[in-house]
């Protein structure tokens, strides 16, 4: 539930920069982005495609949307003069590299496990890469190769993760600039349906991204810090151990469950010595109890088939 600041809402230009602080100095380098390639036209791609197409005419950009479903790619581009939809089987190396070679900036909105192949292509072809997904260990291992080629790789650039990181750092920097000391950090984010539509939606939730990823959300062990102690919540207890938070302007509390491994962000946020640090996912009331029931009866376990489930 992150609201954009007024000066962010009307941005018409995007400028990407390379930040190199490996030697303790900062170097800003403007990136040419005449041709932008978006790989993947699923549910998560809508806002990105429309935003870039809106800015493309003003900035003389060309935007290519590539997807295994050509009809979806062309429909989302529409008749925009600066955009086109093309067919791409992202598992076909030569086809994928052919499109990437003609781009300046690549935005991968593929399933997370496919980002690493695109990353290798971008390094090989000297292209900048952006994803909205969490940075995996395999992708992180490539960071030096991106730096050595002075290429930009920006991961976790969506809503969650993404906008939550930006708003967090904005507040952290603001507090530190005023001489303040941060003794606890909590960041909660989530994509929710509009409040006026809640009554018409018994689930109080809408699938706006890959449904399989929604089902898999939270799998693994959530980790965070609380009063100097490491806390771990396994998947089978995650949706049972939620908390309620109040947000000004809303009549009812919201549920928050622990979001993955919060410990990964201590160094990135500059909060190495903080005793309490947690990131959470926000949902409307009732979601966690309902989802916990699905977890307990095994409906979110994709390791075995449920007989006659297609009926």
Backbone bond lengths (Angstrom), bond angles and torsions (degrees), N, CA, C in turn:
res aa  C-N    CA-C-N  psi(-1)  N-CA   C-N-CA  omega(-1)  CA-C   N-CA-C  phi
1 X - - - 1.450 - - 1.518 109.29 -
2 X 1.298 116.44 67.71 1.450 121.65 -178.75 1.508 109.36 -107.70
3 X 1.328 117.37 124.04 1.455 121.14 176.03 1.508 109.43 -96.21
4 X 1.337 116.53 132.25 1.451 119.87 179.17 1.516 110.26 -70.57
5 X 1.328 116.17 141.38 1.457 120.29 174.09 1.522 108.70 -62.71
6 X 1.367 117.76 151.50 1.460 120.38 -178.60 1.518 113.71 -53.45
7 X 1.333 118.36 -36.44 1.459 119.92 -177.49 1.521 112.31 -76.23
8 X 1.369 117.77 -10.83 1.458 120.64 175.00 1.529 111.20 -90.50
9 X 1.331 117.39 -27.25 1.446 120.67 -171.98 1.523 112.68 -65.12
10 X 1.320 116.78 -29.01 1.451 119.83 -172.65 1.526 112.38 -109.68
11 X 1.347 116.69 22.72 1.462 119.41 178.25 1.522 109.96 -64.00
12 X 1.315 117.26 130.20 1.458 120.93 179.15 1.517 111.59 -113.18
13 X 1.324 117.20 -9.37 1.457 120.73 -179.89 1.524 110.07 -127.27
14 X 1.313 114.35 148.62 1.461 119.87 173.77 1.513 107.70 -119.25
15 X 1.311 117.07 130.15 1.460 120.78 175.50 1.515 108.09 -123.75
16 X 1.319 116.56 123.94 1.455 121.35 178.45 1.524 109.21 -102.06
17 X 1.305 115.95 141.64 1.460 120.58 -179.90 1.518 109.79 -132.00
18 X 1.295 115.21 151.14 1.459 122.12 173.30 1.516 108.16 -94.39
19 X 1.303 116.39 123.22 1.460 121.49 178.71 1.517 108.15 -108.25
20 X 1.311 115.95 115.69 1.465 120.99 -177.77 1.526 108.23 -118.37
21 X 1.324 116.19 106.18 1.464 119.17 178.25 1.518 111.30 -116.93
22 X 1.341 116.39 24.23 1.460 119.70 -177.73 1.520 112.47 -64.76
23 X 1.351 117.70 -24.59 1.459 121.27 179.33 1.523 111.91 -107.38
24 X 1.333 114.79 14.22 1.454 118.81 -179.96 1.523 112.59 82.92
25 X 1.309 117.46 6.33 1.461 120.98 177.59 1.512 108.34 -121.48
26 X 1.323 116.76 160.21 1.445 121.72 -177.77 1.520 109.68 -112.16
27 X 1.313 115.92 129.78 1.451 121.26 178.80 1.521 108.61 -124.17
28 X 1.298 117.37 123.12 1.453 121.82 178.61 1.519 109.68 -103.87
29 X 1.308 115.33 128.16 1.446 120.39 -178.03 1.520 108.67 -131.48
30 X 1.325 117.51 117.62 1.453 120.36 -179.86 1.519 109.74 -66.55
31 X 1.314 116.08 143.61 1.452 121.97 -177.01 1.521 109.64 -107.95
32 X 1.324 116.14 128.77 1.447 119.97 173.88 1.517 108.55 -70.81
33 X 1.303 116.65 132.22 1.460 119.44 -179.64 1.529 110.39 -141.11
34 X 1.353 115.70 53.90 1.460 120.17 178.10 1.524 111.79 -66.84
35 X 1.329 115.88 -34.57 1.458 120.27 -178.09 1.517 109.59 -123.49
36 X 1.316 116.44 117.54 1.466 122.94 -178.43 1.526 108.42 -109.84
37 X 1.308 116.18 127.82 1.462 121.85 177.85 1.524 109.58 -109.99
38 X 1.316 116.42 122.29 1.464 122.29 174.76 1.520 107.27 -106.15
39 X 1.319 116.94 118.29 1.466 121.18 179.05 1.522 108.21 -102.32
40 X 1.321 115.70 111.80 1.458 121.25 -177.74 1.519 110.88 111.01
41 X 1.331 116.62 121.87 1.469 120.90 -177.06 1.522 111.51 -122.27
42 X 1.332 115.88 32.29 1.464 120.12 -179.04 1.515 113.04 -75.25
43 X 1.331 115.85 -164.82 1.464 121.27 -175.73 1.528 112.74 -57.39
44 X 1.327 116.22 -36.88 1.464 119.71 -176.47 1.520 113.25 -73.94
45 X 1.332 116.89 -11.09 1.463 120.01 -173.18 1.523 113.89 -88.87
46 X 1.329 117.51 -15.60 1.464 120.10 -170.98 1.519 114.00 -54.05
47 X 1.326 116.64 -53.39 1.466 120.34 -175.90 1.520 111.31 -64.24
48 X 1.330 116.63 -40.58 1.468 121.16 179.98 1.528 110.67 -62.51
49 X 1.330 116.59 -47.15 1.462 120.81 -179.04 1.523 110.76 -61.13
50 X 1.306 116.73 -47.96 1.463 119.76 -177.51 1.528 112.13 -66.48
51 X 1.320 116.69 -37.70 1.465 119.91 179.10 1.519 111.17 -63.85
52 X 1.332 116.14 -46.98 1.467 119.93 -177.31 1.523 111.54 -69.35
53 X 1.319 117.25 -37.17 1.466 119.16 177.26 1.527 110.71 -65.21
54 X 1.313 116.63 -37.20 1.461 120.54 178.71 1.518 110.97 -63.14
55 X 1.323 116.97 -37.86 1.462 121.25 -178.53 1.528 112.95 -87.45
56 X 1.330 116.86 -13.68 1.471 120.69 -172.11 1.520 112.69 -64.89
57 X 1.310 117.29 -43.43 1.465 120.05 -176.70 1.521 110.89 -64.59
58 X 1.310 116.22 -43.32 1.464 121.57 -179.07 1.523 111.57 -64.88
59 X 1.345 116.53 -34.49 1.463 120.97 -174.29 1.527 113.76 -103.19
60 X 1.337 116.91 4.44 1.473 122.24 -179.12 1.523 111.70 58.52
61 X 1.332 115.81 41.62 1.450 120.93 175.54 1.522 109.56 -94.16
62 X 1.318 115.93 155.64 1.461 120.85 166.17 1.519 107.24 -115.06
63 X 1.335 115.95 136.73 1.456 121.72 -175.79 1.527 108.62 -120.40
64 X 1.318 116.12 120.76 1.465 121.72 176.87 1.518 108.82 -109.21
65 X 1.328 116.18 127.17 1.462 121.88 177.55 1.524 107.59 -109.89
66 X 1.332 116.50 117.85 1.464 121.84 -176.07 1.520 110.29 -112.65
67 X 1.323 115.65 132.86 1.463 119.27 -178.74 1.528 108.97 -155.29
68 X 1.334 115.96 156.51 1.461 120.46 177.21 1.527 111.15 -70.43
69 X 1.319 116.61 -17.02 1.469 122.14 175.41 1.529 107.37 -105.72
70 X 1.330 116.27 95.88 1.464 120.94 -176.04 1.520 111.81 -60.31
71 X 1.322 117.33 -37.80 1.464 120.33 -178.62 1.522 110.60 -62.06
72 X 1.333 116.79 -41.34 1.464 120.58 178.83 1.522 111.00 -65.18
73 X 1.329 117.06 -44.74 1.470 120.77 -179.28 1.514 111.49 -61.82
74 X 1.336 117.60 -46.04 1.472 120.52 -178.36 1.523 111.07 -70.07
75 X 1.332 117.41 -35.46 1.472 120.02 179.76 1.521 110.88 -65.92
76 X 1.319 117.37 -39.07 1.460 119.76 -177.46 1.531 112.44 -74.25
77 X 1.331 116.56 -24.02 1.463 120.13 174.30 1.528 110.11 -82.06
78 X 1.328 116.41 -34.75 1.459 120.67 -179.43 1.521 111.58 68.27
79 X 1.310 115.05 -142.73 1.472 120.34 -179.52 1.525 112.12 -101.44
80 X 1.307 116.61 23.20 1.460 119.51 -177.13 1.528 110.24 -63.12
81 X 1.331 117.83 129.98 1.471 120.44 -176.10 1.524 114.21 -66.07
82 X 1.341 117.62 -20.74 1.465 120.28 -178.09 1.522 113.03 -102.42
83 X 1.335 116.90 9.34 1.454 119.18 -177.48 1.508 112.73 -130.47
84 X 1.324 114.95 159.28 1.459 120.54 174.63 1.515 109.30 -153.09
85 X 1.313 116.14 147.54 1.449 121.72 174.75 1.509 110.07 -105.24
86 X 1.330 117.06 137.71 1.459 121.11 -179.12 1.522 109.49 -134.13
87 X 1.330 114.59 158.11 1.461 120.59 176.60 1.523 109.78 -83.12
88 X 1.340 116.26 138.06 1.465 120.50 174.10 1.514 109.64 -151.30
89 X 1.316 114.75 124.02 1.464 121.02 166.17 1.525 105.02 -91.41
90 X 1.328 116.58 102.16 1.473 120.90 -171.92 1.516 113.00 -64.27
91 X 1.315 117.48 -13.45 1.469 119.37 177.97 1.524 111.75 -82.19
92 X 1.336 117.82 -11.69 1.464 122.29 178.62 1.527 108.94 -87.95
93 X 1.324 116.25 109.61 1.461 121.86 -170.56 1.526 112.48 -59.82
94 X 1.311 117.20 -49.40 1.461 119.76 -175.51 1.519 111.88 -64.51
95 X 1.330 117.15 -41.31 1.462 120.17 178.55 1.523 110.38 -64.24
96 X 1.316 115.80 -43.22 1.471 120.70 -179.12 1.519 111.08 -64.03
97 X 1.313 116.55 -46.95 1.461 120.43 -179.25 1.527 111.80 -66.74
98 X 1.330 116.95 -32.04 1.457 119.75 177.85 1.513 112.01 -61.78
99 X 1.320 117.22 -43.44 1.463 120.68 177.85 1.524 111.38 -69.38
100 X 1.332 116.58 -43.86 1.459 120.47 -178.66 1.526 111.14 -62.14
101 X 1.314 117.53 -36.77 1.472 121.34 -177.69 1.519 112.36 -62.57
102 X 1.331 117.50 -24.02 1.467 120.74 -177.75 1.522 112.76 -95.62
103 X 1.332 117.19 2.19 1.469 121.55 -178.01 1.523 111.28 -102.66
104 X 1.326 115.86 159.26 1.464 121.38 170.72 1.519 110.42 -96.65
105 X 1.329 115.86 -40.67 1.460 122.60 179.88 1.521 108.16 -129.12
106 X 1.336 116.50 134.34 1.460 122.21 178.75 1.524 108.74 -112.63
107 X 1.321 115.86 129.41 1.464 121.64 174.53 1.520 106.86 -112.86
108 X 1.318 116.75 111.50 1.463 121.13 -178.84 1.523 110.01 -95.13
109 X 1.331 114.93 114.48 1.458 121.24 175.33 1.528 109.68 -114.83
110 X 1.320 114.04 29.87 1.453 121.46 175.72 1.526 110.51 -76.19
111 X 1.327 118.29 169.26 1.471 119.28 170.95 1.525 109.92 -54.12
112 X 1.325 118.39 142.39 1.471 121.93 -172.61 1.524 115.29 -50.26
113 X 1.331 118.27 -37.09 1.469 119.24 -175.72 1.529 112.30 -68.80
114 X 1.344 117.84 -12.89 1.463 121.14 -179.08 1.526 112.75 -94.18
115 X 1.328 117.40 -7.85 1.468 120.16 -178.14 1.525 112.44 -62.78
116 X 1.324 116.51 -35.44 1.465 119.19 -173.54 1.525 111.17 -64.65
117 X 1.332 117.88 -35.41 1.464 119.93 177.43 1.522 110.55 -66.64
118 X 1.324 116.36 -40.73 1.466 120.70 177.21 1.525 109.77 -64.97
119 X 1.326 117.04 -38.08 1.462 121.15 179.19 1.528 111.46 -62.34
120 X 1.331 116.68 -44.40 1.470 120.09 176.88 1.525 110.67 -59.16
121 X 1.348 116.35 -42.23 1.467 120.66 179.13 1.522 110.76 -61.68
122 X 1.334 116.38 -43.45 1.468 120.60 -177.39 1.526 111.36 -65.35
123 X 1.308 117.18 -38.20 1.466 120.33 176.73 1.527 109.84 -65.54
124 X 1.309 116.00 -46.58 1.471 121.31 -178.82 1.529 111.70 -62.67
125 X 1.340 116.39 -37.66 1.469 121.24 -174.90 1.527 112.89 -100.31
126 X 1.341 117.26 5.34 1.469 122.90 178.28 1.528 112.45 59.77
127 X 1.325 115.54 54.69 1.456 121.51 -179.99 1.533 109.78 -121.42
128 X 1.325 115.89 147.86 1.462 121.89 177.41 1.531 109.13 -81.82
129 X 1.325 116.72 148.08 1.465 121.33 -173.64 1.519 111.40 -132.89
130 X 1.338 115.06 138.10 1.462 122.38 176.33 1.518 108.13 -131.79
131 X 1.327 117.43 136.86 1.460 121.72 172.60 1.525 108.99 -135.19
132 X 1.317 115.37 161.64 1.464 120.11 176.42 1.524 111.60 -99.67
133 X 1.323 116.76 -6.65 1.466 121.29 -173.16 1.525 112.45 -84.09
134 X 1.319 115.10 164.23 1.456 120.13 172.25 1.529 109.39 -60.75
135 X 1.328 116.13 143.82 1.463 121.30 179.62 1.530 108.51 -77.60
136 X 1.326 115.47 114.13 1.465 120.31 -179.14 1.529 110.02 -77.64
137 X 1.324 115.37 167.99 1.465 119.56 177.97 1.525 110.69 -62.82
138 X 1.327 117.14 -37.87 1.466 120.62 -179.91 1.525 111.16 -64.76
139 X 1.332 116.70 -40.14 1.468 120.27 178.07 1.522 110.15 -69.03
140 X 1.336 116.66 -41.48 1.464 120.83 -177.85 1.524 111.32 -60.96
141 X 1.332 116.73 -32.96 1.462 120.50 179.47 1.527 112.20 -63.84
142 X 1.329 116.90 -19.51 1.463 121.08 -177.78 1.527 112.76 -90.30
143 X 1.328 117.15 -0.94 1.473 120.32 -173.04 1.529 112.51 -59.13
144 X 1.333 117.30 -39.75 1.468 119.44 179.60 1.524 111.70 -64.96
145 X 1.327 116.66 -35.57 1.461 119.75 178.96 1.526 110.94 -66.72
146 X 1.320 117.21 -39.00 1.465 120.04 175.34 1.525 110.52 -63.27
147 X 1.339 116.57 -44.40 1.467 120.45 -178.89 1.527 110.92 -64.13
148 X 1.316 116.45 -44.46 1.456 120.00 -177.51 1.519 112.44 -61.19
149 X 1.313 116.83 -29.93 1.459 120.94 178.53 1.530 112.35 -94.70
150 X 1.338 115.65 5.44 1.468 121.86 -177.30 1.522 111.11 53.99
151 X 1.314 114.00 44.06 1.455 121.06 175.97 1.524 108.92 -104.73
152 X 1.307 115.92 146.77 1.451 120.36 177.18 1.514 110.10 -92.75
153 X 1.319 116.52 128.62 1.458 121.63 166.51 1.518 107.25 -122.28
154 X 1.312 115.59 122.40 1.463 120.80 177.47 1.513 108.23 -122.45
155 X 1.326 116.26 112.82 1.449 121.85 175.41 1.517 110.01 -104.72
156 X 1.327 115.82 170.04 1.464 121.75 178.50 1.527 110.77 56.64
157 X 1.328 115.65 50.45 1.466 121.27 -176.00 1.525 112.31 -114.51
158 X 1.330 116.03 36.80 1.455 120.35 177.50 1.517 110.76 -108.07
159 X 1.335 116.37 -142.61 1.471 121.07 174.10 1.525 108.63 -82.30
160 X 1.315 115.15 -59.22 1.461 121.61 -178.79 1.521 106.64 -140.72
161 X 1.336 118.93 99.21 1.471 125.58 7.24 1.526 112.53 -87.31
162 X 1.326 115.63 151.76 1.462 121.11 176.49 1.510 111.96 151.11
163 X 1.342 116.09 -87.14 1.464 119.80 -179.13 1.527 110.15 -60.72
164 X 1.337 116.46 -33.00 1.472 118.68 178.21 1.524 110.94 -63.69
165 X 1.347 117.84 -38.51 1.464 120.52 176.66 1.530 110.83 -63.25
166 X 1.337 116.00 -45.03 1.470 120.41 -176.69 1.528 111.34 -64.46
167 X 1.330 116.36 -45.94 1.461 118.74 -179.99 1.524 110.95 -68.02
168 X 1.342 116.98 -33.23 1.469 120.25 177.32 1.518 110.58 -64.08
169 X 1.334 117.01 -48.90 1.460 120.08 -178.57 1.528 111.47 -65.98
170 X 1.332 116.66 -32.37 1.461 119.74 177.39 1.529 109.91 -60.27
171 X 1.334 116.44 -45.25 1.462 120.58 -179.02 1.526 111.55 -72.59
172 X 1.331 116.94 -40.79 1.471 120.31 179.34 1.526 110.26 -60.39
173 X 1.334 116.50 -47.44 1.469 120.34 179.81 1.523 111.16 -64.06
174 X 1.323 116.41 -37.50 1.468 120.43 179.91 1.525 110.89 -63.84
175 X 1.327 116.47 -44.87 1.468 120.80 -179.80 1.528 110.65 -64.53
176 X 1.345 116.25 -45.53 1.462 120.19 -178.77 1.529 111.52 -65.32
177 X 1.333 117.31 -35.99 1.465 120.69 -179.06 1.523 111.78 -66.01
178 X 1.335 116.45 -22.21 1.461 121.56 179.34 1.521 112.07 -96.56
179 X 1.349 115.53 8.29 1.458 119.84 177.92 1.509 114.51 83.61
180 X 1.323 117.08 10.17 1.454 120.44 -178.44 1.517 112.66 -78.97
181 X 1.311 116.15 160.41 1.459 122.64 177.13 1.519 108.57 -118.10
182 X 1.317 116.80 130.02 1.461 121.70 -178.40 1.527 108.70 -94.01
183 X 1.323 116.76 119.67 1.461 121.63 -178.05 1.526 112.76 -107.38
184 X 1.340 117.42 -12.20 1.461 121.46 176.57 1.515 108.07 -155.62
185 X 1.327 115.52 144.76 1.461 120.01 -178.61 1.525 109.30 -135.83
186 X 1.333 115.99 129.18 1.459 121.57 176.42 1.519 108.20 -138.54
187 X 1.325 116.35 127.95 1.457 121.67 179.98 1.521 108.88 -130.31
188 X 1.328 116.71 124.25 1.458 121.28 -178.74 1.521 109.71 -124.38
189 X 1.321 116.74 134.39 1.464 120.45 -178.37 1.519 109.40 -146.55
190 X 1.324 115.42 159.64 1.456 118.81 177.31 1.512 111.00 179.96
191 X 1.326 116.46 150.15 1.460 121.60 175.64 1.520 108.88 -93.61
192 X 1.324 116.61 115.63 1.462 121.93 -175.23 1.521 111.07 -120.43
193 X 1.318 116.29 151.57 1.456 119.46 174.68 1.523 109.27 -69.80
194 X 1.334 116.22 155.04 1.466 121.27 -178.31 1.522 110.31 -58.65
195 X 1.323 115.82 142.04 1.456 121.39 -175.20 1.524 112.08 -56.85
196 X 1.335 116.41 -35.60 1.469 118.89 -177.55 1.522 112.95 -70.21
197 X 1.347 117.17 -12.97 1.460 120.66 179.92 1.521 113.49 -101.58
198 X 1.322 117.12 0.10 1.468 120.43 -175.36 1.525 111.38 -63.01
199 X 1.322 117.86 -42.00 1.466 120.75 -175.88 1.521 112.43 -65.81
200 X 1.338 116.80 -26.40 1.467 120.37 -179.64 1.530 112.13 -87.24
201 X 1.338 116.41 0.70 1.463 120.86 -175.33 1.530 109.09 -126.31
202 X 1.352 117.76 97.82 1.471 120.05 -177.17 1.524 113.40 -57.10
203 X 1.331 116.79 -33.00 1.465 120.89 -179.57 1.517 110.97 -77.12
204 X 1.348 116.35 -22.35 1.463 123.34 -178.28 1.534 111.00 59.32
205 X 1.317 114.66 34.55 1.460 121.16 -178.64 1.525 108.51 -156.04
206 X 1.348 116.05 148.87 1.461 121.27 178.30 1.520 109.14 -132.73
207 X 1.336 115.60 137.69 1.459 120.66 177.76 1.530 108.86 -78.02
208 X 1.316 116.40 100.19 1.468 120.90 179.58 1.524 111.04 -106.39
209 X 1.321 118.02 2.46 1.452 122.98 175.92 1.520 107.84 -140.30
210 X 1.303 117.18 -178.90 1.454 122.46 -174.50 1.530 111.07 -50.19
211 X 1.337 118.38 116.27 1.471 120.23 -177.58 1.526 113.59 -56.57
212 X 1.335 116.60 -35.14 1.467 118.62 178.70 1.522 111.15 -62.66
213 X 1.333 116.33 -38.38 1.465 119.48 178.81 1.520 111.69 -69.96
214 X 1.331 117.10 -29.98 1.464 119.99 174.72 1.526 109.35 -64.18
215 X 1.326 115.49 -44.78 1.465 120.36 -179.58 1.530 110.75 -63.61
216 X 1.334 117.06 -36.11 1.463 121.10 -177.68 1.530 112.97 -83.75
217 X 1.330 117.42 -10.23 1.469 120.84 -175.97 1.522 110.80 -56.39
218 X 1.307 115.55 131.92 1.454 120.77 177.62 1.509 114.53 91.35
219 X 1.332 117.74 -10.27 1.457 118.91 179.36 1.523 109.60 -67.07
220 X 1.306 115.50 143.29 1.456 120.33 -169.98 1.520 107.91 106.97
221 X 1.295 117.16 -164.41 1.469 121.74 -178.38 1.522 109.87 -116.72
222 X 1.327 116.56 121.48 1.462 121.10 176.79 1.524 109.23 -75.22
223 X 1.346 116.50 140.30 1.460 121.20 -177.63 1.521 109.60 -134.28
224 X 1.340 116.16 139.79 1.455 121.05 177.08 1.521 109.42 -159.36
225 X 1.322 116.03 173.66 1.460 122.73 179.54 1.522 110.21 -110.57
226 X 1.316 116.66 136.56 1.464 120.27 177.70 1.523 108.76 -141.21
227 X 1.346 115.72 112.19 1.463 121.63 -179.56 1.530 112.42 52.63
228 X 1.331 114.96 43.54 1.450 120.67 175.96 1.516 115.34 81.48
229 X 1.333 117.60 0.68 1.455 121.33 -178.88 1.527 110.18 -111.78
230 X 1.327 116.22 138.79 1.454 121.02 177.03 1.526 109.21 -76.73
231 X 1.310 115.39 132.60 1.459 121.49 179.68 1.528 109.45 -117.51
232 X 1.318 115.73 137.18 1.461 121.41 -179.66 1.527 109.08 -131.03
233 X 1.334 115.80 130.74 1.462 120.14 178.37 1.529 108.52 -124.55
234 X 1.321 118.73 113.13 1.464 120.76 178.48 1.521 110.65 -70.76
235 X 1.309 115.40 161.49 1.462 121.47 -174.52 1.525 112.59 -58.03
236 X 1.337 117.75 -37.53 1.461 119.33 -176.26 1.528 113.16 -70.29
237 X 1.359 117.10 -8.01 1.469 120.18 177.01 1.520 112.44 -117.97
238 X 1.339 117.11 -5.61 1.464 121.23 -169.51 1.525 112.83 -58.37
239 X 1.324 117.61 -47.80 1.459 120.35 -174.58 1.524 112.44 -84.69
240 X 1.316 115.53 -2.35 1.464 120.94 173.81 1.525 110.04 -89.99
241 X 1.339 116.18 -30.82 1.462 120.94 -174.33 1.534 110.95 -102.96
242 X 1.307 115.29 55.57 1.466 120.26 176.34 1.527 109.82 -94.02
243 X 1.314 115.51 166.80 1.461 120.20 176.13 1.519 109.23 -125.04
244 X 1.321 116.47 165.06 1.460 121.85 178.51 1.524 109.30 -107.49
245 X 1.330 115.49 139.40 1.459 120.27 176.36 1.524 109.34 -128.33
246 X 1.297 115.34 150.46 1.472 121.76 176.45 1.524 108.32 -101.35
247 X 1.320 115.99 135.97 1.462 121.71 175.84 1.520 108.32 -121.43
248 X 1.327 118.14 123.94 1.469 120.79 -178.53 1.529 111.60 -53.45
249 X 1.330 115.08 135.69 1.458 120.04 177.48 1.516 113.83 96.89
250 X 1.350 117.33 -5.14 1.458 120.78 -179.84 1.525 109.67 -118.47
251 X 1.323 116.24 142.58 1.463 121.38 -172.91 1.520 113.57 -79.16
252 X 1.316 117.89 -21.78 1.451 120.35 -177.18 1.525 110.35 -126.64
253 X 1.336 117.24 155.80 1.471 119.64 178.02 1.521 110.74 -72.93
254 X 1.320 115.49 164.48 1.451 122.28 176.89 1.530 109.13 -113.31
255 X 1.323 115.48 154.48 1.456 120.49 176.39 1.518 110.08 -91.20
256 X 1.320 116.52 145.48 1.465 122.06 176.32 1.523 108.66 -134.89
257 X 1.337 115.81 124.79 1.460 119.12 173.09 1.531 108.97 -114.90
258 X 1.320 116.69 152.60 1.465 122.39 -174.66 1.523 110.82 -60.72
259 X 1.335 115.91 135.26 1.462 122.93 -174.49 1.530 110.88 -104.55
260 X 1.308 116.13 98.58 1.460 123.18 173.14 1.536 112.85 53.12
261 X 1.342 115.59 -139.12 1.464 121.58 -174.99 1.528 109.79 -102.15
262 X 1.315 116.45 97.08 1.467 120.79 179.50 1.521 111.95 -68.84
263 X 1.329 117.18 -22.33 1.467 120.84 -175.45 1.525 112.01 -65.67
264 X 1.322 116.87 -23.56 1.464 120.33 -179.76 1.521 112.90 -62.50
265 X 1.342 116.62 -19.95 1.462 119.81 -170.92 1.528 113.75 -101.22
266 X 1.322 117.42 2.66 1.473 118.85 178.57 1.522 111.03 -59.76
267 X 1.321 117.18 -49.81 1.461 120.11 -178.28 1.519 111.54 -70.25
268 X 1.329 116.90 -42.85 1.467 120.59 -178.65 1.525 111.67 -61.15
269 X 1.326 116.67 -36.21 1.462 121.03 179.75 1.527 112.48 -86.43
270 X 1.336 117.29 -5.42 1.460 119.58 -177.61 1.515 112.31 71.76
271 X 1.337 116.90 33.66 1.464 121.75 -176.39 1.528 110.63 -123.42
272 X 1.327 117.27 43.02 1.457 121.84 -173.96 1.526 113.43 -57.93
273 X 1.328 117.55 -36.05 1.464 120.69 -173.52 1.520 113.80 -99.35
274 X 1.322 117.17 9.79 1.468 119.70 -175.93 1.538 110.11 -72.96
275 X 1.343 118.87 139.00 1.465 120.67 -177.79 1.526 114.64 -82.08
276 X 1.345 117.14 -21.81 1.464 120.35 -178.76 1.525 109.55 -134.26
277 X 1.330 115.84 122.50 1.461 120.68 179.36 1.525 108.71 -149.14
278 X 1.340 116.01 124.71 1.463 119.75 -179.02 1.522 110.23 -150.48
279 X 1.329 115.14 140.16 1.457 122.19 172.98 1.523 107.76 -114.47
280 X 1.321 116.33 138.53 1.459 119.27 -176.88 1.511 112.89 -134.18
281 X 1.322 115.73 161.60 1.464 123.12 176.61 1.514 109.04 -107.60
282 X 1.328 116.01 130.68 1.462 122.17 -176.95 1.522 110.79 -93.18
283 X 1.328 115.71 136.94 1.461 121.99 172.87 1.541 109.34 -140.43
284 X 1.333 115.92 159.62 1.460 120.68 174.18 1.533 109.56 -68.47
285 X 1.326 114.99 159.51 1.462 121.56 179.42 1.518 110.84 -57.31
286 X 1.324 115.62 136.80 1.455 121.92 177.60 1.511 114.41 100.16
287 X 1.347 117.11 -20.28 1.462 119.74 -176.23 1.522 111.90 -64.60
288 X 1.324 117.08 -49.40 1.471 120.40 -173.20 1.524 112.22 -64.29
289 X 1.333 117.31 -42.16 1.471 119.10 179.04 1.525 110.73 -63.31
290 X 1.333 116.43 -41.83 1.465 119.98 179.81 1.528 110.95 -66.62
291 X 1.329 116.50 -42.76 1.465 119.54 -179.10 1.523 110.70 -69.05
292 X 1.313 116.72 -35.18 1.465 120.12 177.93 1.525 110.55 -60.94
293 X 1.329 116.77 -37.26 1.465 120.05 178.49 1.530 110.55 -62.95
294 X 1.348 116.88 -40.12 1.463 120.52 178.33 1.522 111.12 -65.51
295 X 1.335 116.14 -38.63 1.470 120.33 178.68 1.525 110.47 -64.12
296 X 1.330 116.06 -45.73 1.462 119.89 -174.41 1.522 112.67 -65.92
297 X 1.340 118.02 -31.20 1.473 118.87 -179.87 1.528 111.99 -93.01
298 X 1.352 116.60 3.99 1.456 120.46 170.84 1.511 116.16 89.41
299 X 1.333 118.72 9.80 1.458 119.80 -176.36 1.524 113.84 -75.59
300 X 1.326 118.38 -10.43 1.470 120.39 176.75 1.522 111.91 -102.30
301 X 1.318 116.41 5.87 1.466 121.47 179.97 1.523 108.82 -92.65
302 X 1.339 116.23 111.54 1.455 120.57 -177.70 1.510 114.31 -92.47
303 X 1.331 117.72 12.10 1.467 120.15 -175.72 1.532 112.56 -85.26
304 X 1.338 117.39 -8.64 1.477 118.96 178.41 1.524 108.34 -147.41
305 X 1.330 117.03 150.78 1.470 120.25 -179.92 1.538 111.49 -81.62
306 X 1.317 115.31 148.43 1.462 120.86 173.28 1.523 107.31 -97.25
307 X 1.310 117.68 118.10 1.451 121.78 -175.04 1.529 111.50 -58.96
308 X 1.320 115.75 135.37 1.467 123.60 177.18 1.532 112.69 63.15
309 X 1.356 117.43 20.77 1.468 119.54 -178.25 1.522 112.15 -65.58
310 X 1.357 116.68 -23.99 1.456 118.78 -179.23 1.522 112.19 -70.30
311 X 1.329 117.22 -13.63 1.474 121.32 179.14 1.523 111.55 -84.30
